[in-house]
Amino acid sequence: MSLSPTHSHSQPILPDTVPTPTPAQYPQFILFGDSITQASSKTLAAPLAEWYTRRLDILNRGFSGYTAPMGYDNLLQFFPSTPPSPTTPAIKLMTVFFGANDACVQGSPQHVPLERYKEYLTKIATLDRLNLHGTKIIMITPAPVDEWQFSRLERTATTTRQYVTACREVAQTLNLPVIDLWTIFMSKAGWTPNSNHPLIGSRDAPRSKVLGELLSDGLHFTAAAYRIVFDELVKLIREKMPELTPDNMPFVFPDWKKKLGLGQ
């Protein structure tokens, strides 16, 4: 014989002061690129996360070995196809940092011809979904390479420079801000425009101490190089997008005093 329960197992009635839970979405800043982005979690994403504490989430969407066409395919899969909502965070900012692999020499499986590289940078930066979020795009040129650190030349200083120019041209055509990382690194290494000397980073020029300090293996970045990227991003955002600096963005959740009703 079954026994009737003697106690109610219904949910307790919540007081009227408890609000209905609603997802509170942090806006997002996406770092989009290849292995140089993928490896930046501690040295770039972390400082950005600290800068944007309680205001933005920093998402690392770096893909080792990827080129601009490959990255575009991934972008279609991870970038929201719907506008911001209680369940879809707003994508406020996105860096686009490809070219290191596209610039591999012809015959490499990663090589992407210049015009195709430009085509896919353009496709990335003009994706319709960006308009749904009002996403601000920041282009970053490829950095120099240091041939002296390579055991075999899959990338050259001269070829990489061509992809830097192509990236700048896309940014100019689309009226997008660009961090010219190649020029910044090369200037630190002593390069000057219109110089007739062999290109710093090539084996035709003396080995560069500065590039050795910025590039761990001739291609990937040291902590010092990532610090430059961080500083340049902060500078650009302050100058070109002041509304997206932390000082001009509210906390997603209120200050503790406001939370306790102790003032603003």
N, C-alpha and C positions, 0 to 999 in steps of 0.2 A: 504494500500500500504506500503510495507516495504521500509525502508530507508537504503541506503548504508552507511557504516561507513565512517566517515571522517578522522579517525585517525588509524594508524597502531597499532595493538596489538602484533606484533612480538617481540621476546625477543631481548634485546639490544646486540650488538656485543661486546664481551669481548676483551680487549686489548691483544695483543700477549704475554705480559709478565705474564699473569695469567695462572698458570699451570693447567693441567687437574687434578681434584681431585682424589687422590688415597688413599685408607684406610691406615692409619699409625697405625699398630697394636703394642701395648705394649706386649713384651714377658710376660709370666706368671709364677708365683710360686704358686703351688697349695698346700694347707694344707689339707690333706686327712685323715679322721679318724672318731672317734665316737663323743660322746657329749663333751668330753674334748677338742676336736678340735672345735666343733660347738660353744662352749662358749668362744672361744679365740679371738673374733674379736677386742675387746678393748685392751686386755692384751698381745697378741702375734701378731696377724695380723697387728694391727696398728703400733707397733714399727718396724716391718719388712717393712711395707709400707713406713715409714719415712726413714728407712735405704736405701731403694731402690728408693727413690723419683725420678720420671721421667725416670726410667730405667726398672722397672718391675711392673706389677700389681700383688697384692697378692689376691688370691682367696680362700675363706674359703669353703671347701667342707667337713664339719663335719656333721655327721648324728647321732643324739642322739639315743642310744640304739642299734646301729648297731654292728655287728660282722664282722670279716674278710670276710666270705663268702657273707654276705649281702652287704658289701662294694664293693666287686669285681663286683657284679651285677650292682651296680650304676656306677662304673668306666666305664663299657662297654657302658653306656648310655651318660656319660658326657665328656669322653676324646675323642678328635677329632680322627676320623678314617682316616683323610687325613693329608698330611704333611703341614708344615707352608706355608702360601701363603698370598697375600694381604688381604684376608678375613678370614684367620685362623691363630690366634696368635701362636707363638712357645711356647711350655711348657718347660721351662728351668729346673725347679726344682719341685720336689714333695716329701713331707714327707708322710710316711706311718705309722700311729699311731693307731693300733688296739690291742685288747687283754683284755681291762678292762671288756668287756662284755663276750667275749669268755670264760674267766676264771671264770664265774659264776659256782657255784657248780652244780653237776649233779642233774638233776630233774628240773632245771631252764629252761624255754623256750629259753633263750639266750645261754645256755651252748654249747660250741663247743669243741669236743674232741681234744686233743693236736695235733695229727697227721693231723687232718683236718684243724686245725688252721695253721699249718706249710704249708700245701698244698696250702691254699688260700693266705697266705702271699707271697708264691712263685709265684702263678699265677698273683697276683697284680704286683709284682716287675719285672716280665718277660713278661708282656703283649707286644705283637708285636708292638702296636702303639707307645710305648715309644721310640722305635728305630727310628720311622719316625721323631721324634722331638729331638732326642738326649737327652731325659730327664734324668737328674741326680736324682737318688732316695736316700733319706735319711730315714733309718729305725729308729723308736723310740720305745724302749721297753715299756711295761706297767710300770706304776709307782707302788710303794707299796700301799697297802690299810691299813687303820687304823680301825681294828675291834672294837675298843673302841667307835667309833662314830656310829656304826651300831645298829639299833634297832633289826634287824634280820640278821643272817649271810648268805647272798646270795653270798658273796665273802669272801675268807679267805686269810690271808697273805701267808700261805704255798702253796696253789694252785696257787695264782698269781705268785709266784716265779717260778713255773714250766713253766708258759707261757713266762716269761721273758727269761728263758734259751732257750726256743723254738725259740723265736724271734731272739736272738743272734745267734743261730745255723743257721737259715735261712740266716741272713746277712753274716755270715762267709762263708757259702756254695756258696753264690752268689757273694762274694767279694764286698759287699756293705758297705758303712759307716753306723755306727749305733750309736745313742745316747743312752747310757745305763742309762736311767732315774731312773730305780729302784736302781742301785748301787749309783748313785749320791745322790738321796734323802736319802737312807739308811745310807750312809756314813755321811751325815750331822746330822743324828739322832744318830750317835755313833756306828753303826754296823761295824764290821770288818769281813773280810773273815775268814772262818774256825772257827768262834766262836761257842762254845758249849752252849751258852746261848739261851734261847727261842727267836724266831725271833721277832724283833721289829715290832710292828704293830699288833701282835697277842695278844689275851687276856691272853696268858700264860706269857707274858712279861709285865713289868710296862708300864703304859700309856706314850707315847712319846710326849713331849712338841713340838718337832720339827715337827713331822708328823701332829700334831694339827695345826701348823702354816702354813703348806703347803697344807693340804687337808681340804676343807671347811665342808665336810660331811663324811669323811672317804674315799672318792673316787675322787670327783671333786676338781679342783685346785683353790687355792687362787691366788691373784695377785703376791705374792712372788714366788709361784711355776712356774707361767708362765714366770716370769722374768728369772728364771733359764733356762727354755726351750729356751727362746730367746738368752740368753748369750751362751748357748751350741751350738745352730744353727750357730750363728755368728762365734764362734770359729772353728767349724767343716768346715764351708764354707771357711774361711780364710786359714785353713790348708790343706784341701783336694781338694778344688775347687777354687783356687785363681782367676781363670778366671771369676768366677761368683760373685766376690765381687763388690760392687758399683764402687770402684776406677777403675776397669778394664772393666766397661761396659759403653757404650756411652749413652747420653740422646737420647730418641726417637725423640724428637723435639729439634732443636738447641738452644743454649744459645741466649738470646735476642740481645746481641751485634752482634753475627754472623747473626742473623735474619735481623738486620738492615744494614748489610754490614759494620760493624764497626771494623772488625777484628775477629780473631779466638776465 
